[in-house]
Amino acid sequence: MNNVLMPSELVKLEATAVEQDKIPDVGAANKSFNASTVAASKKHTLDVVVVENRGRYSGNVAKWKFVFKVEKA
């Protein structure tokens, strides 16, 4: 995805993980920073946790790591 941003604008990263189940559990994370702080290239990570809240596996946890590479052209 390519965007043209002014230095004062925010870069917003969002990640969502949804369990594929009869009653899906959802986890999400987000992060924002000013476009002016973007260096030549940097990786940003978002950790998303999804917790099973029903049934015999209730309490089990799935951890997802989303990696975004943000570059300045």
C-alpha positions in Angstrom: 0.0 0.0 0.0 1.4 3.4 -0.9 0.2 6.6 0.6 1.4 10.2 0.3 1.3 11.9 3.7 2.1 15.3 5.1 4.7 15.2 7.9 2.0 16.2 10.5 -0.3 13.4 9.5 -0.6 10.1 11.5 0.3 6.7 10.2 -2.2 4.3 11.7 -1.5 0.5 11.8 -4.3 -1.9 12.8 -4.3 -5.7 13.0 -7.2 -8.0 13.8 -7.3 -11.8 14.3 -10.7 -13.6 14.2 -11.1 -17.2 15.1 -13.0 -19.3 12.6 -15.5 -20.9 14.8 -19.3 -21.1 15.4 -18.9 -18.2 17.8 -15.7 -16.5 16.9 -13.4 -14.8 19.4 -11.6 -11.7 18.3 -8.3 -9.9 19.2 -7.1 -6.6 17.9 -4.2 -4.1 18.3 -3.3 -0.7 16.8 -0.5 1.8 16.8 -0.2 5.4 15.5 2.8 7.7 14.9 3.5 10.9 13.0 4.6 10.5 9.4 7.5 12.9 10.2 9.1 10.2 12.4 9.3 7.6 9.6 13.0 6.8 8.8 14.2 5.3 5.6 12.8 1.8 6.5 11.5 0.4 9.8 9.5 -2.6 10.9 6.7 -2.2 13.3 5.1 -5.1 15.1 1.6 -5.5 16.6 1.0 -8.5 18.9 -2.6 -9.7 18.9 -4.0 -12.1 21.5 -7.2 -14.1 21.0 -8.6 -15.8 24.1 -11.0 -18.7 23.8 -14.0 -17.8 26.0 -16.4 -20.7 25.5 -16.4 -24.5 25.6 -13.9 -27.0 26.7 -10.9 -25.0 25.4 -12.0 -21.9 27.3 -9.0 -19.9 28.5 -6.7 -21.1 25.7 -4.7 -18.3 24.1 -3.5 -17.8 20.5 -0.9 -15.2 20.0 -0.4 -13.6 16.6 2.5 -11.2 15.5 1.8 -8.9 12.6 4.8 -7.1 11.1 4.5 -3.9 9.0 7.4 -2.5 7.0 7.1 1.3 6.8 9.3 3.1 4.4 10.0 6.7 3.4 10.3 7.1 -0.4 
